[in-house]
């Protein structure tokens, strides 16, 4: 029997998702201020480098299983096996990824604190499995479960940091331990909520998933490196202190992505329906809505940044303002990538998606090598904006040509808000 998505409107679930992400970002901003003021730019940069390395290990270990889940989800008979495979494949590939990352980083990159890197990498298997299970929760229209995972991560990460700061015991090591525990928290929550009845491992389906996912994975890795390579290049070409300035600006701009990310997360089940026309229409509305709200929110943050950054973080971080202003347009472009890619997966063109991401990464690396030595964090921000915008333009053009969508249909309009208020289209109930 059909079941309406939790009986709530798309807008209601979007607001709940936004609220959970705002809780996470608000706590992160508060603790980020404390970390910055206590550890100063260099300590903040060391933390950013180790956390970024852990994040890369999670992406590498993920193997793009989430994309295979999207591609194979329209068949309800596969749901339980996809869930069980997400758990097992996530844990196994996470262990391998953590070990490979540890060897590669320590062999080729100077690490300020190797023992802290080990602590961060211990959380990687749980982070990979949690990402797979979170994707299943969203495909099952359980955005409430995904939101609880977001809040759990925020609380586990930030509350101990607040206590440590208040007691004068905040160190880089303590922050890394909190980060590792926070990465693990959603895994246990998702595992308990989905339960064994929703899981059934399937070896043949796992082989099919791996064959499909590995075709998408180089593109996902390239995209993640596009988002993170500037941190390592800044550290290598300038200093960890410059990384600290850059990451403060990017952290504040993350707030501008909350509305778009929330909408994108909620509409995922409506983009994997069998009817391609319906999926196309949903994608077009989301692109328009994300463009409007992301431009407004990024613009607002950029307008107050010259006053807000020194006020919150201290005079030592005044240098974060220029990178923030230069990166703001890039954040708008980023808000368009995830919804359009959720549709493009339907086209089963992983090589093309990989080529687009790899091209954007190559552009970003080339620009960073030229701009970072001259302008430091500002050069990295400019390179990122150009690369993000180029990638968004290529993928949106691909979508528009494939679906015969006129360019004017992608421009924001008032009717998009009214459409968001409508109840979602009923979808088949999970088995």
MIKE-453721 format. One record per residue (C-alpha): residue in one letter; x, y, z. Coordinates in steps of 0.02 Angstrom, whole numbers, plus 50000, padded with zeros to 5 digits. Each point is the difference from the previous one (the first is absolute). Layout:
BEGIN
AXYZ/...
***
This chain:
BEGIN
X500005000050000/X500605017749966/X500565010450145/X500165018750008/X501705005950058/X499685000850187/X498405009649964/X500905016750000/X500295012849865/X501635001949909/X500175017150081/X499764992850174/X501344986949976/X501155012849922/X499805011450150/X500394985550118/X501554995949899/X500545018250000/X499765000950187/X501114984850031/X501375007049890/X499865017150081/X500224991950171/X501574991449936/X500705015649918/X499585011550145/X500874988750124/X501444998049878/X500145018849980/X500015002650189/X501324986850030/X500935005949846/X500185017050081/X500654992150160/X501204988949903/X500635014649897/X500265011350151/X500834986250103/X501064991249869/X500305015249888/X500194998349810/X501394987050006/X499104988250119/X498385002649905/X500944995549841/X500714983850074/X498264994650054/X499315004349828/X501344989849912/X499714984350107/X498115001249989/X500115002849813/X501114984549983/X498734989850097/X498625006649888/X500964995149844/X500244982450070/X498124998750026/X499685005449822/X501294987949931/X499254985650100/X498235004449952/X500304993149824/X498485010149942/X498844986550068/X498715013650027/X499895002949813/X499704981549967/X498645000650133/X499145014149905/X500184991049833/X499314983450064/X498685006350122/X498505000949880/X499814980950020/X499204997450174/X500604981950005/X501785006350021/X499715011550148/X500484988250141/X501544993649911/X500565017749957/X499865004450185/X500994984950060/X501325002549867/X500175018250048/X500474994750176/X501224985949958/X500835008249851/X500195016150097/X500904992050147/X501164989449892/X500475013649876/X500195012550143/X501344989350083/X500974998449837/X499855018649965/X500625004950173/X501544989049983/X500405005949824/X499785018250050/X501134998150151/X501404992249896/X499835012449857/X499915015750107/X501444995550116/X501074994749852/X499755015049886/X499375014550106/X500735008050156/X498714997450139/X500135011950150/X499304987050122/X499994981949935/X499234992850159/X498515011649980/X499794994449820/X499894982050061/X498625004950121/X499025008349860/X500204985249883/X499314987750129/X498305008049970/X500054997749811/X499144982849986/X498535006350104/X499925016049898/X499934990349836/X498654988250061/X499015014550073/X500045008949831/X499294984549915/X498634997750130/X499585018549995/X499734998449813/X498804985450032/X499065010350129/X499755014149874/X499444987949864/X498734992950124/X499375017950027/X500684999550177/X500685017750000/X499565000650185/X501264986250033/X501345008549897/X499665016150095/X500234991450168/X501684993949938/X500505017849959/X499505006250173/X500874985350085/X501615004049908/X499875018350051/X499714996150184/X501384986950013/X501245011449915/X499615016850075/X499364997850178/X501654992450063/X500965014049915/X498935012950091/X500374991550166/X501864998449964/X500095018249949/X499105005650157/X501224990050108/X501555005849907/X500434982749934/X499685002549814/X501414993149892/X500214994149821/X500024981950063/X498375002350094/X499155007449847/X500574985449890/X499334987250125/X498325009050001/X500005000149810/X500304981249993/X498614996250124/X498805011349904/X500364990749838/X499514983650086/X498405006550083/X498814999349848/X500534982149962/X499314993350163/X498425010549986/X499634994449821/X500414981850039/X498804999850147/X498615009149907/X500044990049838/X500174983550093/X500424982549939/X498284997549924/X500405013449870/X501644991649953/X500464984849899/X501714998649921/X500034994249820/X501634994249922/X499435001049818/X499245017250026/X501595005550091/X501034995149849/X498845009749887/X500085015150117/X501894999750004/X500114998549810/X498845014949980/X500675010350144/X501824998249949/X499565008149835/X499315015150092/X501305000450138/X501455008649911/X498835014649967/X499465000950182/X501804999450059/X500475013649876/X498565010750062/X500504997950181/X501805004549958/X499315015249911/X499225005250166/X501524996250107/X501635000749901/X500195018650033/X500234996450185/X501544989349966/X500685011849868/X499835014850116/X500944990750135/X501374994449881/X500205016349903/X499695012550140/X499694994150180/X498764991450118/X499535017450062/X499375004349825/X498964984050006/X499245006350162/X499495016449920/X499274991349848/X499004987050096/X499205013250111/X499315008649846/X499384983749923/X499204994750165/X498965015950009/X499464998249819/X499374982550036/X498475008350077/X499505006149827/X499844981949940/X498754994650133/X498385004249906/X500584992349837/X500714984350081/X498394997550098/X498915001049844/X501174988449905/X499964987050139/X498115000050015/X499634998349813/X501174985349969/X498604986850006/X499065010049869/X501504999949884/X500164980950000/X498224996249943/X499814990149839/X499145014349908/X501425010049922/X498895015049963/X499515001850183/X501814998650053/X500495013349874/X498645012050060/X500524997950182/X501835003049955/X499595015949904/X499015007250147/X501374995650123/X501345008249892/X498985015949991/X499645000250185/X501804996250050/X500675013649887/X498875013050079/X500224995650183/X501874996649987/X500325016549913/X499035009450133/X500814991350147/X501785000849930/X499755018349958/X499395003950175/X501504991350080/X501205009149884/X499215016750045/X500264997950188/X501674990849992/X501145015350019/X499215003550169/X499504982450054/X501664990849975/X501115011250108/X498625001650128/X499774981350022/X501744993249970/X501125014450049/X501155011749906/X501194985749956/X498684993549878/X499655016249907/X500934991949855/X498544987749983/X498845013549931/X500745001349825/X499984981149969/X498204999450061/X499465013549877/X500884991649855/X499294982950042/X498185005650020/X499534998149814/X500794982850001/X498874994650142/X498495004749896/X500664988949859/X500284985650123/X498185000650054/X499504995049822/X501164985249979/X499214987050114/X498205001449935/X500534999649818/X501144985050030/X498604990650088/X499095000949833/X501524997049889/X500294983150085/X498414994349911/X500905002049833/X501294986550047/X501475009949933/X501294998050140/X501475003149884/X499305016849948/X499655005150180/X501774994950047/X500735010049856/X499065015650055/X500604998550180/X501784996049946/X500015015049884/X499425011550139/X501344993050116/X501365002549869/X499435017949976/X499995003050188/X501744992850026/X500735010249857/X499215016150065/X500544996350179/X501814997349948/X499995017149917/X498935009950122/X500464993250173/X501845005449994/X499425017649953/X498455002550106/X499954985950128/X498264996050064/X499205012749884/X500804991449851/X499314983250058/X498265007450019/X500045007649825/X500604983549925/X498604990750090/X498645011949938/X500574998749819/X500104980950009/X498344997450090/X499115011649877/X500764991349850/X499464982850062/X498235005950039/X499855008249829/X500534984249909/X498844988350097/X498505011549991/X500275002149812/X500104981049984/X498374998350097/X499145013549897/X500524992649833/X499564982150050/X498285004850066/X499645013549869/X499825012850140/X500055018149937/X501255010850096/X498625011950054/X499174985650095/X501524999450116/X499805017950059/X499155002550170/X498165004750005/X498735003550140/X498994984449960/X501414989050066/X499575004250180/X498174995749971/X500514983349924/X501054996250154/X498445001650108/X499114985949910/X499974982650079/X501224987949918/X499474987549870/X499604983250082/X501384987149981/X499964981250025/X500204994850181/X501664991750041/X499914980950010/
***
